[in-house]
Amino acid sequence: MEEEAKQEFTKDGSVDLRGRPAVAARTGRWKACSFLVGYEAFERMAFYGVAANLVVYLTTELREETVSSVRNVNNWTGSVWMTPIAGAYIADAFLGRFWTFTVSSIIYLT
């Protein structure tokens, strides 16, 4: 009987929002997957849209030199690609996956 009760929970140590073991039948699945895929698709479109237009904006509206604006865009792109390392550290050391994702999404959307 005890072994049957353990099987209903996830086997990877996942917990719900209240810190209780997550029930495998009600956790994740396509509902979570569709949210993540949709979020990432829109995030990628926004990133590449901004990156494609940023050099033009910096040179025409802000009157920067082309070399300077390209350098600024490259620095911005490098920063964007390095922030997941900081997010991984925060998730592992302090907040956990869910809260790190939620907080970073809210910061990103504001």
C-alpha positions in Angstrom: 0.0 0.0 0.0 2.8 2.4 0.9 4.6 1.7 -2.4 1.4 2.5 -4.4 1.1 5.8 -2.6 4.7 6.7 -3.5 4.1 5.9 -7.2 1.5 8.6 -7.6 4.1 11.3 -7.0 6.9 12.3 -9.4 10.1 10.4 -9.1 12.4 13.3 -9.6 11.8 15.2 -6.4 9.6 17.9 -7.9 7.3 19.8 -5.5 4.2 21.9 -6.0 3.9 25.6 -5.0 3.4 24.7 -1.3 6.5 22.5 -1.2 4.6 19.2 -1.1 5.6 16.3 -3.4 4.1 16.9 -6.9 1.4 14.5 -8.0 2.5 13.0 -11.4 -1.0 12.8 -12.8 -1.7 16.6 -12.3 1.8 18.0 -12.9 3.2 19.5 -16.1 2.0 17.7 -19.2 0.8 19.5 -22.3 -0.7 22.5 -20.4 2.8 23.4 -19.1 4.5 22.5 -22.4 2.2 24.7 -24.5 2.8 27.7 -22.2 6.6 27.2 -22.4 6.7 26.7 -26.2 4.4 29.7 -26.7 6.4 31.9 -24.3 9.7 30.9 -26.0 8.4 31.5 -29.5 7.2 35.0 -28.7 10.4 35.7 -26.7 12.6 34.7 -29.7 10.5 36.8 -32.1 10.9 39.8 -29.8 14.6 39.3 -29.4 15.5 38.9 -33.0 13.1 41.8 -34.0 14.9 44.1 -31.5 18.3 42.9 -32.5 17.6 43.4 -36.2 16.4 47.0 -35.7 18.7 48.1 -33.0 21.6 49.1 -35.2 19.4 51.1 -37.5 17.8 52.8 -34.5 21.1 53.7 -32.9 22.6 55.1 -36.1 19.5 57.0 -37.4 17.7 58.2 -34.2 20.6 58.4 -31.7 23.2 59.5 -34.4 25.8 57.0 -33.2 28.6 55.9 -35.5 28.0 52.5 -37.2 31.0 50.9 -35.5 29.8 52.1 -32.1 26.2 51.0 -32.6 27.3 47.6 -33.8 29.6 47.3 -30.7 26.7 48.2 -28.5 24.4 45.7 -30.1 27.0 43.0 -29.7 27.5 43.9 -26.0 23.7 43.7 -25.6 23.5 40.4 -27.3 26.3 39.0 -25.2 24.6 40.2 -22.0 21.3 38.6 -23.1 23.0 35.2 -23.7 25.0 35.3 -20.4 22.0 36.1 -18.1 20.7 32.5 -18.1 23.9 31.6 -16.1 22.9 34.1 -13.4 19.3 32.8 -13.5 20.5 29.2 -13.1 22.6 30.2 -10.1 19.6 32.0 -8.5 17.3 29.1 -9.2 19.6 26.5 -7.8 20.8 28.4 -4.8 17.8 30.5 -3.7 14.4 30.5 -5.4 13.9 27.2 -7.3 12.8 26.7 -10.9 9.3 27.9 -10.7 9.8 31.1 -8.9 12.9 32.0 -10.8 11.0 31.5 -14.1 8.0 33.5 -12.8 10.0 36.4 -11.4 12.2 36.7 -14.5 9.2 36.5 -16.8 7.5 39.4 -14.9 10.7 41.4 -15.0 11.0 40.7 -18.8 7.4 41.6 -19.5 7.5 45.0 -17.6 
